[in-house]
Amino acid sequence: MAILNRSYIVFKHSLPGSAGRRRLKRFLLYKLARYVLQANSGYGRRRLIGAWCALSRVPRLAETPIKELPKRYVQLRQDCLRRLHI
């Protein structure tokens, strides 16, 4: 959930086109790469799958108006958890 959590915070506290939003993509790809390198255990593989799920939902979070972010975040988080059967 680190990917979805970080994205939520950045989108909540920055405007479209801001430096924070531009840098977010690079940070998220860095996190995903770290998870790929650490996917040699059951926990590591589950974390990678969760990160991939969250990363695929970041664009939907990005297009959400700031006032609706909390509700959309919860929906996307629950969707990822359902897909992971947690």
C-alpha positions as CSV (number, residue, x, y, z in Angstrom):
1,M,0.0,0.0,0.0
2,A,3.0,2.3,0.1
3,I,2.4,3.2,-3.5
4,L,-1.2,4.1,-3.1
5,N,-0.6,5.9,0.2
6,R,2.2,8.0,-1.2
7,S,0.1,8.9,-4.3
8,Y,-2.8,9.9,-2.1
9,I,-0.7,12.3,0.0
10,V,0.9,13.9,-3.1
11,F,-2.4,14.3,-4.9
12,K,-4.1,15.7,-1.8
13,H,-1.4,18.3,-1.2
14,S,-0.4,19.4,-4.7
15,L,-2.0,20.7,-7.8
16,P,-2.0,19.1,-11.3
17,G,1.3,19.8,-13.0
18,S,3.2,20.6,-9.8
19,A,6.7,19.4,-9.2
20,G,5.5,16.9,-6.6
21,R,3.2,15.2,-9.0
22,R,5.9,15.1,-11.7
23,R,8.4,13.5,-9.4
24,L,5.8,11.0,-8.1
25,K,6.0,8.8,-11.1
26,R,9.8,8.3,-10.8
27,F,9.4,7.5,-7.1
28,L,6.7,4.9,-7.7
29,L,8.8,3.2,-10.4
30,Y,11.7,3.1,-8.0
31,K,9.6,1.5,-5.4
32,L,8.3,-1.1,-7.9
33,A,11.8,-1.9,-9.0
34,R,12.8,-2.4,-5.4
35,Y,9.9,-4.8,-4.9
36,V,10.9,-6.7,-8.0
37,L,14.4,-7.2,-6.7
38,Q,13.0,-8.4,-3.3
39,A,10.4,-10.8,-4.7
40,N,12.4,-14.0,-3.9
41,S,10.1,-14.9,-1.0
42,G,6.4,-15.4,-0.6
43,Y,6.0,-12.1,1.2
44,G,8.1,-10.4,-1.4
45,R,6.0,-11.7,-4.2
46,R,2.8,-10.7,-2.5
47,R,4.2,-7.2,-1.9
48,L,5.1,-7.0,-5.6
49,I,1.6,-8.0,-6.7
50,G,0.1,-5.5,-4.3
51,A,2.4,-2.8,-5.6
52,W,1.5,-3.6,-9.2
53,C,-2.2,-3.5,-8.3
54,A,-1.8,-0.1,-6.6
55,L,0.3,1.3,-9.4
56,S,-2.3,0.4,-12.0
57,R,-4.9,2.5,-9.9
58,V,-2.7,5.6,-9.5
59,P,-4.0,7.3,-12.7
60,R,-7.6,6.9,-11.5
61,L,-6.6,8.6,-8.2
62,A,-4.8,11.3,-10.1
63,E,-7.9,12.3,-12.0
64,T,-10.0,12.6,-8.9
65,P,-10.9,16.0,-7.6
66,I,-9.3,16.8,-4.3
67,K,-12.6,16.9,-2.4
68,E,-13.4,13.3,-3.5
69,L,-9.9,11.9,-2.9
70,P,-10.6,10.2,0.5
71,K,-13.6,8.3,-0.9
72,R,-11.8,7.3,-4.1
73,Y,-8.7,6.2,-2.1
74,V,-10.7,3.9,0.1
75,Q,-12.4,2.4,-3.0
76,L,-9.2,1.8,-4.8
77,R,-7.5,0.4,-1.7
78,Q,-10.4,-2.0,-1.1
79,D,-10.3,-3.1,-4.8
80,C,-6.7,-4.0,-4.5
81,L,-7.3,-5.9,-1.2
82,R,-10.1,-7.9,-2.9
83,R,-7.9,-8.8,-5.8
84,L,-5.3,-10.0,-3.4
85,H,-7.9,-11.9,-1.4
86,I,-6.9,-10.3,1.9
